[in-house]
Each structure stands twice: as C-alpha cells, then as structure tokens.
C-alpha cells in the first residue's frame, strides 16, 4: 500500500497497481508499505480516505495467466513450485500450522499447473487453467487465505482478492465461512467495504485524475504526468481477449465473479464479433 497523511492506496494485483503507486509517489509525500496488503484496523479507524483499483474480471484472469506464462507473479510461483523452506521457517512459532502447510506442499502436484503455463498462444491451456483456478478443491494451492476463508465455493479468486484487500476478510474469517451464496456475499461487501474510491484499470488515468481532483487540487503539470508516465509490470498478450474465451469460460467467470461484475458494471468479451 502507499500511505500518505490524507489517503491510503490499497494495491490490487494486476490492476495497474505498481504504476498507480509510482504515480502517487511522484505527486505526494508518502510511504510504500509492503505491497498487496489490506489496511489495518487502526488505519481504517482514522479519518483517512481509501483508494483501490479494479479490472474487468475476464481481462483480469487473462492478464494473470499471461503474466504467469512469462514466469512472473506469486501465484505462478506457488502453483508450479513446492515451498518446503517456507514451512520450515519459524516452525517453532506455529508448529501445527507449519506442519499442515508442509503436508499440503507434499501433496501438491505442480505438473498440471506447469503444463497450463507453457504457451501464451494456446487458448485451450488458458481455458484449462481458468477451470482449475475456479475449482474450489484447488483453493488451498492458490494460497492467500482463499481456502481458509470459506469463500472458494462461493466466489472466484479475483473476487476473493478484492474481498481480502478491500472488505476486511482477514478480521472476519468467522463471518466469511458462513457465506453460502451471492446474496450473502453482496451483503457482506456492502457492510465491510471500506474503500472510498475505485480506479478502473480500463480508464486508469481518467479515474485517477477525477479522484485526485475530488481529494484536492490537481495542477495541469500533475495531470500531464499521469497521462504521460509509461506503465510497468504489463503482461504480454499475443492474441485478442476474444480469441482466448469461449462461451463456457465466459459463463464460468460470470458466475464465479458476479460480485465484481455487478458492482462495477463490467461486460463480458463479445466473442460474436
């Protein structure tokens, strides 16, 4: 997150968050603390404004996969490697949790995951990866608390990341484990989302300028910087989004990430054109 004395930017993965944080650090005095971390209860209780960023879920998953095809990203690393050292690190502090982690790592079959990251032009591999990511039994391999949250049967991984970063799921695991349908999920979001402003990745510069103008003055030179700075950590995509999706994969995301799609009015790729 990027923290100033007036606002906090919560960095959602694959939404241009590194680029946004770099822009904000060029415009404001602040501190980069970690990266993909939710606000603390203490920060939420203070009179700060909170900003985060989102992305069309269909494009979001494709970006995450193509980034993994490039050998990049924490998710790709977790799925394609076993991490025994992480389980042994500080074992004495939480031996039971670490033992469970190590047993899971022993069980993890990395080969199927490595296979679906082999070729960024193979649309069948993307669709297989997408199905694997959305299989609730695989949530334990995706990490980030997805499995223990109890939400893997209710929503997709991108929606979970949104809920973790923007809706205080870390403090409310007892509540999230009781969520069984989309209606309950939407009610949880309405009650616990603490974000004041969302930047849509698709119109990043426009949204960021509008938000900063609302938070205070925005000089012309600052606006020019926002529109001119080159983006970072982008995924290379050899084909159009409509090449990667078929109707079945479109419907899979529509069902699993309904919360994000409804809340932010996102549209599916038009594969008819």
Protein Blocks (a to p, Z undefined) as FASTA:
>chain_A
ZZdfkbccdddehilpmmmmmmmmmmpgcddehjbdcddfklmmpccddddddddfklmm
mmmmmmmmnopajklmmmmpccfklmmgoklmmmmlmmmmmmmmmmpcfklmmmmmmpmk
lmklmmmmmmmmmmmklmmmngnolmmnopmmmbcfklmmmmmmmnopmmmmmmmmmpcb
fklmmmmmmmmmcbfbdcdfklmmmmmmmmmmmnmccdfklmmmmmmpccehiacdfbdf
klmpcfklmmmmmmmmmmmmmmnopacddfkZZ
